[in-house]
Amino acid sequence: MDVSTFYALFSATCFTLVGLWWTVVQRHEAWLRTPHGRRDAGGIYLAFLLPALMGLFAQVGGTENPAIWRVSFVVVALIGCWSTLRLLQRSRADGDSGLFARHRWIAATIYLLIAVLGVAPEIVEPLGVTPLQAEATLLILLVALAHWLVWEFMTHAEPEADRDPSSGI
């Protein structure tokens, strides 16, 4: 597959996932009533939005003007790393015991790799791939982790406000 076609499909898919996530959150308004719920819902939102933005910048810059995608990937990846580390810190402080919450550092590491590759794209030459192909692989991993995050969030106990008091749960 052509890299520009990949990034076009990838961005559209990520923006679709952002919209679907908004719909899910809208149906569970109680998630937004607590700082913990807002933090986690916002983390999932960013987990799809940031890769979508990087995909758009990859299309704009492409191979013709690599400075555009390189600078944007570094900036967006640093934002992703910072926000992920903040979420990790707050999850640990809250005693959040979910597997992903304990291993959110994986996403932060991927964001750092994306930033490093934006700064020094030549490091992937020995792998026989272009920098945009290597970045695409890292973005795929980020979206896979985002799905893990959604799964964990959706399968944890719902906030008190979402529970039906008559059900005894």
N, C-alpha and C positions, 0 to 999 in steps of 0.2 A: 504494500500500500504506500502510496505517495505520502510523505510526511505532512504536507500542507492539507491533504484530505483528512489525514488522521486528526490533526489539530482542529479542523473545522467540525468534524463529528464529535470529537472529545469535548470541545467547548459547548456545543449545543447540548450534548448529553448532560454535562455538569450543570448548565443553567436550567435544564429540565429538572434535574434532581433538586436544585435550589427551590424551584417552584413547588415541586411535590412536597418538600420538607415544610414549606410555608403552609401548605394545605394540612399536613399532619398536625403541625403546631396549632393551627387555628382550631382544630377539632379537640385539642387538649389545652384549653386556655389556662387550666390550673398549673401547667408547667411554668407559665410566665409569672405566677404569683409569688414564687419564692426565688431568692438569689441563686440557689443551687439549680433550680429548673431553668432559669434564664441563662445561666452560665453554660449549662450543658446543651440547651437548644441552640444557643448562639455559637457554641463550638462546632456543632454539626453543620450549621449554616456556613461557617467559614471553611469547613472541611470540603465543601463542594464549591463555594464561591471562589476561593483563591486559586485552585487548579483551573477553573473555568477562565479566570482572568489571564492566567499565564498562557493558556491555550490561545486566547485571542491575540495576545502580544506576539506569540510565535507566528501567527498568521500574518500579522502586520509587518513584522520584521523579516521573517523567513531567512532564506540564505542571501537575499539581495542586500539586506541591511541588518546584519546580525547584532549591531549595537542596540537596536530597539528591544529584541527579545532578551539579550543578555542583561541589560540594565534592569528591565522590568522583572525578569525572573529573580534577580538578586534582591530587588526591593520587596517584591511580593513574598518571596521565600523567607526573608528576614522577618517580615510581619507575621507570616505563618509560624515560624519558629518561636518568636516572642509570645504570640497568643497561645500557642500550644504549651509552652513552658509555664505560662501563667495558669492555664487550666489544670495542668498537672499539679502545680503547687497548691492550688485551691482544692482540688480533689483530695489530695493527701491530707490537707488540713481539716477537711470535712469528714475524713475517715471513709471516703468512697472506696468500696471494696471491689468494684468491678475489675475484671481482668484488663480491659483496655485502659481504664483509668490508671491502673498501676503501670501500664506499659506505653503510655502516651509518648514517652521519650522516643519511641520508634519513629513516630511522625515528625518530631522535632529533628531527629537525625536525618531523615529524608529531606526535610526542608533545607537543612544545612548543606547536604550534598548538592541540592539544586542550586543553591547560592554559590557554592564553590565552583560548580561546573559553569555557571554564568560568568564567573570571574576568569576561570582558566579552562576554556572549552577543549584545549589541546590535550588534556589529560585522558580523554577517551580514545584518542587515536590508536593506541595499542589494542583496543578491543575491536577495531574494525567497524565502528559505527560512527555516525555523525553526532555532533553535540546535540542537535535537536532530537535525534533518535534516543540518545541516552536520557535526555530530559523527559521525553515522552514516557520512557520506561519508569522513571521515578514518579511521574505524575499518575501513572496507572497504579502504582503501589499506594500513593496517597489516597486515591479514590477507593481502593480496596480497603484501606484502613478506615476510611470514612464510613463505609458500609458496616464494618465491624463496630464502629462507634454507634451507629444508628441501631444495630441489633442489640447491643448491650443496653442502650438507653431505653429502647422499647420493651425489653424483657425484664428490666428492674421493676420493683414495686412502684406503683404510681404514687404521686404525692397525695397526702391526706385529703386535699380538696377534691381530688378526682374520685375518691372512693365513695361508694354508696353506703351511708350509715346503716341502712336497713338490711344490708347483705351480711353484716357481721364480720366483714373482712377488714 
